[in-house]
Amino acid sequence: MGKQINRMVTLVQKYKSRAIRESGNELMLSLSDAKSLVEEAMAQGIAVTGIEGFRIRDGKVRPDLDMIAHFPADAYDSWQSRVSQSGRDALQFLDTLPQGDEGLCVIVGLRSEPE
């Protein structure tokens, strides 16, 4: 399982330079970068646990409660189905958000191994 954690850390580090902002260990990404992150996570066997949307206006970051999705572990039959389905669900959710909104960013929660 340690290899999966290393893959996740490497993946997050890859996207660190693309972050609009950082909040602790979480990266606030544009929608296009978030989609790329989700696709790479799926390819590496990493599950998406959730997405939180934020709006940046006048330098202030505000959560947008209409842009939250949660993909709980108990919604999937196996780890592999969680990885593939949570990724597809995340991509579908991201597609519902307003495209081209410069003030919109999201945090993508990831998990590299079963709970």
N, CA, C and O atoms as a GROMACS GRO file, in nm:
protein
  460
    1MET      N    1   0.081  -0.119   0.000
    1MET     CA    2   0.000   0.000   0.000
    1MET      C    3   0.085   0.126   0.000
    1MET      O    4   0.038   0.231  -0.044
    2GLY      N    5   0.210   0.119   0.049
    2GLY     CA    6   0.297   0.235   0.054
    2GLY      C    7   0.323   0.294  -0.083
    2GLY      O    8   0.338   0.416  -0.097
    3LYS      N    9   0.329   0.209  -0.186
    3LYS     CA   10   0.352   0.259  -0.322
    3LYS      C   11   0.237   0.348  -0.367
    3LYS      O   12   0.259   0.448  -0.435
    4GLN      N   13   0.114   0.312  -0.330
    4GLN     CA   14  -0.002   0.392  -0.368
    4GLN      C   15   0.005   0.531  -0.303
    4GLN      O   16  -0.026   0.631  -0.366
    5ILE      N   17   0.046   0.535  -0.176
    5ILE     CA   18   0.059   0.664  -0.108
    5ILE      C   19   0.164   0.748  -0.178
    5ILE      O   20   0.143   0.868  -0.199
    6ASN      N   21   0.276   0.687  -0.215
    6ASN     CA   22   0.380   0.761  -0.286
    6ASN      C   23   0.329   0.812  -0.420
    6ASN      O   24   0.362   0.924  -0.459
    7ARG      N   25   0.249   0.733  -0.490
    7ARG     CA   26   0.192   0.778  -0.617
    7ARG      C   27   0.101   0.899  -0.596
    7ARG      O   28   0.103   0.994  -0.674
    8MET      N   29   0.023   0.894  -0.490
    8MET     CA   30  -0.068   1.005  -0.463
    8MET      C   31   0.012   1.131  -0.429
    8MET      O   32  -0.020   1.239  -0.479
    9VAL      N   33   0.114   1.119  -0.346
    9VAL     CA   34   0.197   1.234  -0.310
    9VAL      C   35   0.263   1.291  -0.435
    9VAL      O   36   0.268   1.413  -0.452
   10THR      N   37   0.314   1.206  -0.521
   10THR     CA   38   0.377   1.250  -0.645
   10THR      C   39   0.277   1.322  -0.734
   10THR      O   40   0.308   1.425  -0.794
   11LEU      N   41   0.156   1.267  -0.743
   11LEU     CA   42   0.053   1.328  -0.826
   11LEU      C   43   0.015   1.466  -0.772
   11LEU      O   44   0.004   1.561  -0.850
   12VAL      N   45  -0.004   1.479  -0.643
   12VAL     CA   46  -0.038   1.608  -0.584
   12VAL      C   47   0.076   1.707  -0.606
   12VAL      O   48   0.051   1.824  -0.637
   13GLN      N   49   0.198   1.663  -0.590
   13GLN     CA   50   0.313   1.752  -0.613
   13GLN      C   51   0.317   1.802  -0.757
   13GLN      O   52   0.352   1.917  -0.781
   14LYS      N   53   0.280   1.717  -0.850
   14LYS     CA   54   0.278   1.756  -0.992
   14LYS      C   55   0.182   1.873  -1.015
   14LYS      O   56   0.210   1.960  -1.097
   15TYR      N   57   0.072   1.875  -0.943
   15TYR     CA   58  -0.030   1.978  -0.962
   15TYR      C   59  -0.009   2.100  -0.872
   15TYR      O   60  -0.079   2.200  -0.887
   16LYS      N   61   0.085   2.094  -0.782
   16LYS     CA   62   0.109   2.205  -0.689
   16LYS      C   63   0.140   2.334  -0.763
   16LYS      O   64   0.094   2.441  -0.723
   17SER      N   65   0.217   2.326  -0.869
   17SER     CA   66   0.254   2.447  -0.943
   17SER      C   67   0.135   2.505  -1.020
   17SER      O   68   0.138   2.621  -1.060
   18ARG      N   69   0.031   2.425  -1.041
   18ARG     CA   70  -0.089   2.470  -1.112
   18ARG      C   71  -0.195   2.528  -1.019
   18ARG      O   72  -0.294   2.583  -1.066
   19ALA      N   73  -0.174   2.515  -0.890
   19ALA     CA   74  -0.275   2.557  -0.792
   19ALA      C   75  -0.299   2.707  -0.799
   19ALA      O   76  -0.205   2.786  -0.809
   20ILE      N   77  -0.425   2.744  -0.793
   20ILE     CA   78  -0.463   2.885  -0.784
   20ILE      C   79  -0.428   2.936  -0.644
   20ILE      O   80  -0.380   3.048  -0.626
   21ARG      N   81  -0.454   2.851  -0.547
   21ARG     CA   82  -0.421   2.876  -0.407
   21ARG      C   83  -0.398   2.742  -0.340
   21ARG      O   84  -0.440   2.637  -0.390
   22GLU      N   85  -0.331   2.748  -0.225
   22GLU     CA   86  -0.316   2.629  -0.142
   22GLU      C   87  -0.383   2.656  -0.009
   22GLU      O   88  -0.376   2.766   0.046
   23SER      N   89  -0.447   2.553   0.041
   23SER     CA   90  -0.511   2.560   0.172
   23SER      C   91  -0.462   2.440   0.251
   23SER      O   92  -0.516   2.330   0.236
   24GLY      N   93  -0.363   2.460   0.333
   24GLY     CA   94  -0.301   2.347   0.403
   24GLY      C   95  -0.237   2.255   0.301
   24GLY      O   96  -0.153   2.298   0.222
   25ASN      N   97  -0.276   2.128   0.303
   25ASN     CA   98  -0.226   2.031   0.207
   25ASN      C   99  -0.316   2.018   0.085
   25ASN      O  100  -0.294   1.932   0.000
   26GLU      N  101  -0.417   2.103   0.075
   26GLU     CA  102  -0.513   2.093  -0.034
   26GLU      C  103  -0.484   2.200  -0.138
   26GLU      O  104  -0.446   2.312  -0.107
   27LEU      N  105  -0.504   2.162  -0.265
   27LEU     CA  106  -0.479   2.252  -0.376
   27LEU      C  107  -0.610   2.300  -0.434
   27LEU      O  108  -0.699   2.220  -0.463
   28MET      N  109  -0.624   2.430  -0.451
   28MET     CA  110  -0.739   2.487  -0.519
   28MET      C  111  -0.702   2.498  -0.666
   28MET      O  112  -0.611   2.572  -0.704
   29LEU      N  113  -0.774   2.422  -0.748
   29LEU     CA  114  -0.741   2.411  -0.891
   29LEU      C  115  -0.852   2.467  -0.979
   29LEU      O  116  -0.968   2.474  -0.938
   30SER      N  117  -0.815   2.506  -1.100
   30SER     CA  118  -0.915   2.540  -1.201
   30SER      C  119  -0.991   2.413  -1.237
   30SER      O  120  -0.946   2.303  -1.206
   31LEU      N  121  -1.106   2.427  -1.301
   31LEU     CA  122  -1.184   2.310  -1.341
   31LEU      C  123  -1.105   2.222  -1.436
   31LEU      O  124  -1.109   2.100  -1.423
   32SER      N  125  -1.034   2.280  -1.532
   32SER     CA  126  -0.960   2.198  -1.629
   32SER      C  127  -0.847   2.122  -1.560
   32SER      O  128  -0.824   2.006  -1.592
   33ASP      N  129  -0.777   2.186  -1.466
   33ASP     CA  130  -0.672   2.114  -1.394
   33ASP      C  131  -0.731   2.007  -1.302
   33ASP      O  132  -0.671   1.901  -1.285
   34ALA      N  133  -0.846   2.035  -1.243
   34ALA     CA  134  -0.912   1.935  -1.158
   34ALA      C  135  -0.951   1.812  -1.239
   34ALA      O  136  -0.936   1.699  -1.193
   35LYS      N  137  -1.002   1.835  -1.360
   35LYS     CA  138  -1.038   1.722  -1.447
   35LYS      C  139  -0.916   1.639  -1.482
   35LYS      O  140  -0.921   1.516  -1.481
   36SER      N  141  -0.806   1.706  -1.513
   36SER     CA  142  -0.682   1.634  -1.544
   36SER      C  143  -0.633   1.554  -1.424
   36SER      O  144  -0.588   1.440  -1.438
   37LEU      N  145  -0.641   1.614  -1.306
   37LEU     CA  146  -0.601   1.545  -1.183
   37LEU      C  147  -0.684   1.420  -1.162
   37LEU      O  148  -0.630   1.314  -1.131
   38VAL      N  149  -0.815   1.431  -1.178
   38VAL     CA  150  -0.905   1.316  -1.159
   38VAL      C  151  -0.871   1.206  -1.260
   38VAL      O  152  -0.865   1.088  -1.223
   39GLU      N  153  -0.849   1.241  -1.385
   39GLU     CA  154  -0.816   1.141  -1.487
   39GLU      C  155  -0.685   1.069  -1.454
   39GLU      O  156  -0.676   0.947  -1.467
   40GLU      N  157  -0.585   1.144  -1.410
   40GLU     CA  158  -0.458   1.082  -1.371
   40GLU      C  159  -0.473   0.995  -1.247
   40GLU      O  160  -0.413   0.889  -1.237
   41ALA      N  161  -0.554   1.041  -1.152
   41ALA     CA  162  -0.576   0.962  -1.030
   41ALA      C  163  -0.640   0.828  -1.065
   41ALA      O  164  -0.598   0.724  -1.014
   42MET      N  165  -0.740   0.830  -1.152
   42MET     CA  166  -0.805   0.706  -1.193
   42MET      C  167  -0.704   0.611  -1.257
   42MET      O  168  -0.703   0.491  -1.228
   43ALA      N  169  -0.620   0.664  -1.343
   43ALA     CA  170  -0.521   0.582  -1.413
   43ALA      C  171  -0.420   0.521  -1.317
   43ALA      O  172  -0.360   0.417  -1.347
   44GLN      N  173  -0.401   0.584  -1.202
   44GLN     CA  174  -0.303   0.535  -1.105
   44GLN      C  175  -0.366   0.459  -0.989
   44GLN      O  176  -0.298   0.424  -0.893
   45GLY      N  177  -0.497   0.433  -0.999
   45GLY     CA  178  -0.562   0.355  -0.894
   45GLY      C  179  -0.592   0.434  -0.768
   45GLY      O  180  -0.597   0.377  -0.658
   46ILE      N  181  -0.611   0.564  -0.782
   46ILE     CA  182  -0.639   0.653  -0.668
   46ILE      C  183  -0.786   0.697  -0.678
   46ILE      O  184  -0.832   0.739  -0.784
   47ALA      N  185  -0.857   0.686  -0.566
   47ALA     CA  186  -1.000   0.720  -0.564
   47ALA      C  187  -1.021   0.868  -0.532
   47ALA      O  188  -0.938   0.932  -0.468
   48VAL      N  189  -1.133   0.921  -0.578
   48VAL     CA  190  -1.175   1.057  -0.545
   48VAL      C  191  -1.274   1.046  -0.430
   48VAL      O  192  -1.372   0.972  -0.438
   49THR      N  193  -1.249   1.121  -0.323
   49THR     CA  194  -1.336   1.117  -0.207
   49THR      C  195  -1.439   1.229  -0.207
   49THR      O  196  -1.544   1.219  -0.143
   50GLY      N  197  -1.409   1.336  -0.279
   50GLY     CA  198  -1.503   1.446  -0.284
   50GLY      C  199  -1.446   1.567  -0.356
   50GLY      O  200  -1.328   1.571  -0.390
   51ILE      N  201  -1.533   1.664  -0.380
   51ILE     CA  202  -1.495   1.789  -0.445
   51ILE      C  203  -1.564   1.902  -0.370
   51ILE      O  204  -1.682   1.893  -0.336
   52GLU      N  205  -1.489   2.008  -0.345
   52GLU     CA  206  -1.544   2.128  -0.282
   52GLU      C  207  -1.516   2.246  -0.373
   52GLU      O  208  -1.403   2.266  -0.416
   53GLY      N  209  -1.620   2.322  -0.403
   53GLY     CA  210  -1.605   2.439  -0.489
   53GLY      C  211  -1.592   2.567  -0.411
   53GLY      O  212  -1.650   2.583  -0.303
   54PHE      N  213  -1.515   2.659  -0.465
   54PHE     CA  214  -1.491   2.789  -0.403
   54PHE      C  215  -1.499   2.898  -0.508
   54PHE      O  216  -1.478   2.875  -0.627
   55ARG      N  217  -1.529   3.018  -0.462
   55ARG     CA  218  -1.528   3.135  -0.549
   55ARG      C  219  -1.428   3.236  -0.491
   55ARG      O  220  -1.427   3.262  -0.370
   56ILE      N  221  -1.347   3.290  -0.578
   56ILE     CA  222  -1.252   3.393  -0.536
   56ILE      C  223  -1.300   3.525  -0.598
   56ILE      O  224  -1.307   3.539  -0.720
   57ARG      N  225  -1.332   3.619  -0.512
   57ARG     CA  226  -1.377   3.751  -0.555
   57ARG      C  227  -1.304   3.856  -0.471
   57ARG      O  228  -1.300   3.845  -0.348
   58ASP      N  229  -1.249   3.953  -0.534
   58ASP     CA  230  -1.178   4.062  -0.465
   58ASP      C  231  -1.074   4.007  -0.367
   58ASP      O  232  -1.055   4.061  -0.258
   59GLY      N  233  -1.006   3.899  -0.408
   59GLY     CA  234  -0.900   3.841  -0.327
   59GLY      C  235  -0.947   3.756  -0.210
   59GLY      O  236  -0.865   3.703  -0.135
   60LYS      N  237  -1.078   3.740  -0.195
   60LYS     CA  238  -1.132   3.661  -0.084
   60LYS      C  239  -1.184   3.528  -0.137
   60LYS      O  240  -1.248   3.521  -0.241
   61VAL      N  241  -1.155   3.423  -0.062
   61VAL     CA  242  -1.200   3.288  -0.098
   61VAL      C  243  -1.324   3.255  -0.016
   61VAL      O  244  -1.325   3.266   0.107
   62ARG      N  245  -1.429   3.215  -0.088
   62ARG     CA  246  -1.554   3.178  -0.020
   62ARG      C  247  -1.600   3.041  -0.070
   62ARG      O  248  -1.604   3.017  -0.191
   63PRO      N  249  -1.636   2.953   0.022
   63PRO     CA  250  -1.691   2.824  -0.022
   63PRO      C  251  -1.826   2.844  -0.090
   63PRO      O  252  -1.902   2.934  -0.054
   64ASP      N  253  -1.854   2.762  -0.188
   64ASP     CA  254  -1.984   2.764  -0.255
   64ASP      C  255  -2.054   2.633  -0.222
   64ASP      O  256  -2.018   2.528  -0.276
   65LEU      N  257  -2.152   2.638  -0.136
   65LEU     CA  258  -2.217   2.518  -0.087
   65LEU      C  259  -2.296   2.444  -0.194
   65LEU      O  260  -2.337   2.330  -0.173
   66ASP      N  261  -2.319   2.508  -0.309
   66ASP     CA  262  -2.385   2.441  -0.420
   66ASP      C  263  -2.287   2.361  -0.505
   66ASP      O  264  -2.326   2.292  -0.599
   67MET      N  265  -2.160   2.370  -0.471
   67MET     CA  266  -2.058   2.301  -0.550
   67MET      C  267  -1.979   2.204  -0.462
   67MET      O  268  -1.856   2.212  -0.452
   68ILE      N  269  -2.051   2.114  -0.399
   68ILE     CA  270  -1.988   2.012  -0.313
   68ILE      C  271  -2.040   1.876  -0.355
   68ILE      O  272  -2.160   1.856  -0.373
   69ALA      N  273  -1.949   1.783  -0.370
   69ALA     CA  274  -1.986   1.644  -0.400
   69ALA      C  275  -1.904   1.553  -0.309
   69ALA      O  276  -1.785   1.577  -0.285
   70HIS      N  277  -1.968   1.448  -0.260
   70HIS     CA  278  -1.902   1.352  -0.171
   70HIS      C  279  -1.920   1.213  -0.230
   70HIS      O  280  -2.029   1.175  -0.272
   71PHE      N  281  -1.811   1.139  -0.232
   71PHE     CA  282  -1.813   1.003  -0.287
   71PHE      C  283  -1.769   0.906  -0.176
   71PHE      O  284  -1.652   0.868  -0.170
   72PRO      N  285  -1.862   0.865  -0.089
   72PRO     CA  286  -1.828   0.783   0.028
   72PRO      C  287  -1.790   0.639  -0.009
   72PRO      O  288  -1.840   0.582  -0.106
   73ALA      N  289  -1.701   0.584   0.070
   73ALA     CA  290  -1.650   0.449   0.046
   73ALA      C  291  -1.759   0.344   0.040
   73ALA      O  292  -1.752   0.251  -0.040
   74ASP      N  293  -1.862   0.358   0.125
   74ASP     CA  294  -1.966   0.255   0.130
   74ASP      C  295  -2.060   0.256   0.010
   74ASP      O  296  -2.150   0.173   0.001
   75ALA      N  297  -2.039   0.348  -0.082
   75ALA     CA  298  -2.121   0.352  -0.203
   75ALA      C  299  -2.068   0.259  -0.313
   75ALA      O  300  -2.128   0.247  -0.419
   76TYR      N  301  -1.955   0.194  -0.287
   76TYR     CA  302  -1.890   0.111  -0.390
   76TYR      C  303  -1.866  -0.030  -0.337
   76TYR      O  304  -1.844  -0.049  -0.217
   77ASP      N  305  -1.870  -0.128  -0.427
   77ASP     CA  306  -1.856  -0.269  -0.390
   77ASP      C  307  -1.713  -0.310  -0.359
   77ASP      O  308  -1.690  -0.397  -0.275
   78SER      N  309  -1.617  -0.247  -0.426
   78SER     CA  310  -1.476  -0.286  -0.409
   78SER      C  311  -1.389  -0.162  -0.428
   78SER      O  312  -1.436  -0.057  -0.472
   79TRP      N  313  -1.262  -0.178  -0.395
   79TRP     CA  314  -1.169  -0.067  -0.414
   79TRP      C  315  -1.162  -0.027  -0.561
   79TRP      O  316  -1.168   0.092  -0.593
   80GLN      N  317  -1.149  -0.123  -0.649
   80GLN     CA  318  -1.137  -0.091  -0.791
   80GLN      C  319  -1.263  -0.021  -0.844
   80GLN      O  320  -1.253   0.072  -0.925
   81SER      N  321  -1.380  -0.065  -0.799
   81SER     CA  322  -1.502   0.004  -0.845
   81SER      C  323  -1.508   0.144  -0.786
   81SER      O  324  -1.559   0.236  -0.851
   82ARG      N  325  -1.457   0.162  -0.664
   82ARG     CA  326  -1.453   0.296  -0.606
   82ARG      C  327  -1.362   0.388  -0.688
   82ARG      O  328  -1.399   0.502  -0.717
   83VAL      N  329  -1.246   0.338  -0.726
   83VAL     CA  330  -1.152   0.418  -0.806
   83VAL      C  331  -1.217   0.460  -0.937
   83VAL      O  332  -1.218   0.579  -0.972
   84SER      N  333  -1.271   0.364  -1.011
   84SER     CA  334  -1.325   0.396  -1.143
   84SER      C  335  -1.455   0.476  -1.135
   84SER      O  336  -1.471   0.574  -1.208
   85GLN      N  337  -1.547   0.437  -1.048
   85GLN     CA  338  -1.676   0.505  -1.043
   85GLN      C  339  -1.665   0.642  -0.977
   85GLN      O  340  -1.730   0.737  -1.022
   86SER      N  341  -1.585   0.654  -0.872
   86SER     CA  342  -1.572   0.787  -0.809
   86SER      C  343  -1.506   0.885  -0.906
   86SER      O  344  -1.540   1.003  -0.908
   87GLY      N  345  -1.413   0.836  -0.986
   87GLY     CA  346  -1.352   0.921  -1.087
   87GLY      C  347  -1.452   0.966  -1.192
   87GLY      O  348  -1.456   1.083  -1.228
   88ARG      N  349  -1.532   0.872  -1.240
   88ARG     CA  350  -1.636   0.908  -1.339
   88ARG      C  351  -1.738   1.004  -1.279
   88ARG      O  352  -1.779   1.100  -1.343
   89ASP      N  353  -1.778   0.976  -1.154
   89ASP     CA  354  -1.873   1.065  -1.086
   89ASP      C  355  -1.814   1.206  -1.069
   89ASP      O  356  -1.884   1.305  -1.087
   90ALA      N  357  -1.686   1.212  -1.034
   90ALA     CA  358  -1.619   1.341  -1.015
   90ALA      C  359  -1.613   1.419  -1.147
   90ALA      O  360  -1.641   1.539  -1.150
   91LEU      N  361  -1.577   1.351  -1.255
   91LEU     CA  362  -1.571   1.418  -1.385
   91LEU      C  363  -1.709   1.469  -1.427
   91LEU      O  364  -1.722   1.579  -1.480
   92GLN      N  365  -1.810   1.387  -1.403
   92GLN     CA  366  -1.946   1.428  -1.436
   92GLN      C  367  -1.987   1.550  -1.353
   92GLN      O  368  -2.047   1.643  -1.405
   93PHE      N  369  -1.955   1.548  -1.224
   93PHE     CA  370  -1.987   1.662  -1.138
   93PHE      C  371  -1.914   1.788  -1.185
   93PHE      O  372  -1.975   1.895  -1.193
   94LEU      N  373  -1.786   1.776  -1.216
   94LEU     CA  374  -1.709   1.892  -1.264
   94LEU      C  375  -1.770   1.950  -1.391
   94LEU      O  376  -1.766   2.072  -1.412
   95ASP      N  377  -1.824   1.865  -1.476
   95ASP     CA  378  -1.887   1.912  -1.600
   95ASP      C  379  -2.014   1.993  -1.574
   95ASP      O  380  -2.057   2.070  -1.660
   96THR      N  381  -2.076   1.977  -1.456
   96THR     CA  382  -2.198   2.051  -1.425
   96THR      C  383  -2.168   2.192  -1.373
   96THR      O  384  -2.258   2.276  -1.366
   97LEU      N  385  -2.043   2.218  -1.338
   97LEU     CA  386  -2.007   2.349  -1.282
   97LEU      C  387  -1.989   2.452  -1.393
   97LEU      O  388  -1.959   2.414  -1.507
   98PRO      N  389  -2.006   2.580  -1.362
   98PRO     CA  390  -1.995   2.684  -1.465
   98PRO      C  391  -1.856   2.688  -1.528
   98PRO      O  392  -1.758   2.719  -1.460
   99GLN      N  393  -1.847   2.655  -1.653
   99GLN     CA  394  -1.720   2.652  -1.724
   99GLN      C  395  -1.679   2.795  -1.760
   99GLN      O  396  -1.764   2.879  -1.792
  100GLY      N  397  -1.550   2.823  -1.754
  100GLY     CA  398  -1.499   2.954  -1.794
  100GLY      C  399  -1.512   3.062  -1.689
  100GLY      O  400  -1.486   3.179  -1.718
  101ASP      N  401  -1.551   3.028  -1.568
  101ASP     CA  402  -1.563   3.125  -1.459
  101ASP      C  403  -1.426   3.138  -1.394
  101ASP      O  404  -1.381   3.048  -1.323
  102GLU      N  405  -1.359   3.251  -1.418
  102GLU     CA  406  -1.222   3.272  -1.366
  102GLU      C  407  -1.216   3.267  -1.214
  102GLU      O  408  -1.112   3.230  -1.159
  103GLY      N  409  -1.322   3.303  -1.145
  103GLY     CA  410  -1.321   3.306  -1.000
  103GLY      C  411  -1.356   3.175  -0.934
  103GLY      O  412  -1.364   3.167  -0.811
  104LEU      N  413  -1.377   3.072  -1.014
  104LEU     CA  414  -1.417   2.942  -0.961
  104LEU      C  415  -1.296   2.850  -0.949
  104LEU      O  416  -1.216   2.839  -1.042
  105CYS      N  417  -1.283   2.784  -0.835
  105CYS     CA  418  -1.179   2.682  -0.820
  105CYS      C  419  -1.236   2.571  -0.732
  105CYS      O  420  -1.335   2.589  -0.663
  106VAL      N  421  -1.170   2.456  -0.737
  106VAL     CA  422  -1.217   2.341  -0.660
  106VAL      C  423  -1.100   2.272  -0.591
  106VAL      O  424  -0.985   2.280  -0.635
  107ILE      N  425  -1.132   2.204  -0.484
  107ILE     CA  426  -1.038   2.114  -0.417
  107ILE      C  427  -1.090   1.973  -0.443
  107ILE      O  428  -1.208   1.945  -0.423
  108VAL      N  429  -1.002   1.885  -0.488
  108VAL     CA  430  -1.036   1.746  -0.514
  108VAL      C  431  -0.974   1.662  -0.402
  108VAL      O  432  -0.852   1.660  -0.386
  109GLY      N  433  -1.059   1.591  -0.327
  109GLY     CA  434  -1.010   1.501  -0.224
  109GLY      C  435  -0.976   1.366  -0.285
  109GLY      O  436  -1.051   1.312  -0.366
  110LEU      N  437  -0.860   1.311  -0.245
  110LEU     CA  438  -0.812   1.184  -0.298
  110LEU      C  439  -0.782   1.085  -0.187
  110LEU      O  440  -0.753   1.124  -0.074
  111ARG      N  441  -0.790   0.958  -0.221
  111ARG     CA  442  -0.752   0.851  -0.127
  111ARG      C  443  -0.678   0.745  -0.205
  111ARG      O  444  -0.722   0.702  -0.312
  112SER      N  445  -0.564   0.703  -0.152
  112SER     CA  446  -0.478   0.611  -0.226
  112SER      C  447  -0.495   0.464  -0.189
  112SER      O  448  -0.439   0.377  -0.255
  113GLU      N  449  -0.571   0.437  -0.084
  113GLU     CA  450  -0.590   0.297  -0.045
  113GLU      C  451  -0.722   0.281   0.030
  113GLU      O  452  -0.777   0.378   0.082
  114PRO      N  453  -0.771   0.157   0.036
  114PRO     CA  454  -0.899   0.134   0.104
  114PRO      C  455  -0.894   0.173   0.252
  114PRO      O  456  -0.788   0.170   0.315
  115GLU      N  457  -1.010   0.209   0.304
  115GLU     CA  458  -1.020   0.245   0.446
  115GLU      C  459  -1.030   0.121   0.531
  115GLU      O  460  -1.038   0.131   0.653
   0.00000   0.00000   0.00000
